[in-house]
Amino acid sequence: MKGMVFTAFLEMVEEKFSLQIADSIIEASKLPSGGAYTSLGTYSHEEIISLVVQLAEQTGIPVPDLVREFGEYLFNQLAGGHPQFVNVNKDAFDFLNNVDKYIHVEVRKLYPGAELPAFSYESPSPNVLIMTYRSLRPFADLAEGLIIGSIRHFGENITIERTDLENHDGTASQFTMTKQEMA
């Protein structure tokens, strides 16, 4: 997993909790890397899982909630750092349908060999988007947070229904998003 994910996670922990909490979860996790990440480095995804588990233990916030919150944070980092990938879209559905075309293409340019999740899409009606996430890593909660972040960014009223697929281990989930009619 790319170091920029780790550095963004630790930034979120510092901003939302404290520098002391960030230092504490690094120390408690006993990480092979020692918790020293560079944005261009590559690290085991198990390290970020250890960090999130430690954060959950220290804050009392469940792991899935923390990972979703990180996904929202990560989306905001993306939107702020690379607005050209977000602002070319008219709404959240447009953005989400183009994740592989915009974001993943650029990630592969910057980080050759990056193992990215795969998405497939269905749109049974103009107000419904079904997005299926598949990955070697158990980060469906992160994908959900990124989706929530994109919906908030575009200021839309969209409900999300998540169905975990296969082993229910977070490596495959289907997100059914429905635009709500404005009253």
N, C-alpha and C positions, 0 to 999 in steps of 0.2 A: 504494500500500500504506500502511496506516495506521501512524502514528508509534509507536503503542504496541507494534507488533511490533519496530520498530527499538530502542526503549528497552529492551524485554525482552531482545533479543539482546545488546545491549551490557552489560546487567546480568549476563547469563549469562557473558559473556567475562570480566568483572571478577571474578566469583565463582569460576569454574573455572580461570582462567588468571592474570590480574592486570590491574590498572589500566594498567600499562605496555603490555601486549599490546593492550588495547582502544585506547589512544591511538595505538599503532603501526599497527594495521590501519586506523584512520580516516585517519591521515596518508598511508599507502601507497596507499590506495584513490583518493585525489584525487576526492572526491565532490562533485557539484554543490551539495549542501546544506552541504558542509563538515563533515558528521557531527554537526551540531547538530539534534537531533530533539526534537519535542514529541509527547506522546502523542496529541494531537488533530490533528496535521499529517498531510499526505498526501505521500508520496515515491515515487519510481520504485522498483519492485521490483529493478531492476538495481543499485541501491545496496546492497541487502542481499546480493545475489549477489557483488558486489565485496568486501564485508566478509568474507563466508564464504571466498572464494577466498584473500584475504590471510591469514585465520586458518589456513587449511589450509597455506599456504606457511610460515607462521611456526611451526606446531606439528608439522607432518608428519602430521597426522590427515587422512584423505581427506574431501573435501567432503561426500559423502553421509552419512558417519558424523557429521560436525559438525551437519548439518541435522537428522538424526534426533534427535541429542542435544538440539538446540534445541527440537524438537517436544515432547520429554518435559519439558523445562524449562518450556515455555510451558503445557503442560497443568497442571503443578503450580502455576504462577502463577494460572491460571484457577480451579483448585480452591480455592486459598487465598484468592483475592480475591472469588470468586463461588460460595461453596459451595452456594448455593440451586439452582444449575443442575446440580450434580453429585450432591448428596446426596439428591435426590428420586428417584434411580434405584436399583434393587436390585442391578444388576450392570453390567459393562462393556457387554454387548450392549444392555441397556436404554438406557444413556447414549448409545452410538454411534448407535442407531436414532433418537435424539431430537436430534441435533446441530442439524439444521435448525429444529426446533421451539423449542428453548431458546436456544442460543448465537447462531445466525445471526439470529434475530428481534431479540435484544437488540443485537447488533452493528449491525444496520440502524437501530435506534432511535438509538443513540449516534453512529453514523457514516453518515448518509444518503449514498448513492452509493458505499458500499464495494463493491468487486468481490470477491465471495466465491466459493469453489469450490462445486460442486454434488456432491451425493452421491445415489446410488441404492442400494437394499438388496434383498437376497434372503435368505431363510432356508429353505433346503431341508430342514432338520431343526432340532430345538430346540438342538442343540449346534453348529450351524454358522451363521455370519453372513457373507455376502458383501457387501462394501461397495465400491462403485465411485466413485472420485474423478475429477472432471473440473474443470479450471481453465484459465484463459487463461495462468496462470503455471506455471513448472516446479517445483512444490513438493510432489510426491508423497512425497519423503523427509520433508518436514515433516509431512504427513498421517500417515505411518507412525509418526513419533515421537509425535505426539499420541495415536494409537491405542495405542502401547506404554505411554505414560504413563497412559492410562485403565485399561488392563489391570492395571498395577502398583498403581494407586490402589485398585482394587477387590480386589486380592490374589488374582486368579484365575490358573489355569493354562490359558492359551490360546495355541495356536500360530498364527502368522501366515504365510501364504504370499502373496507379492506377485507379481502378473503385470503388467508394464508393457504398456500398450495403445497402439495406433496408432503414433505416431512414436518411441516409446521415449524421449521427451524430458522425461518427468516431469510432463506435463500431464494424463495419464490413466493410472490404475492401478487394478487390482482387488485387494482384500485379502480373502483367504479365511481366516476365523478359526474355529478349531475348539477347543471346550472339551474339555480332557482329563479323563478320568475319574480321580477321586481313588483312589489305591491303598489 
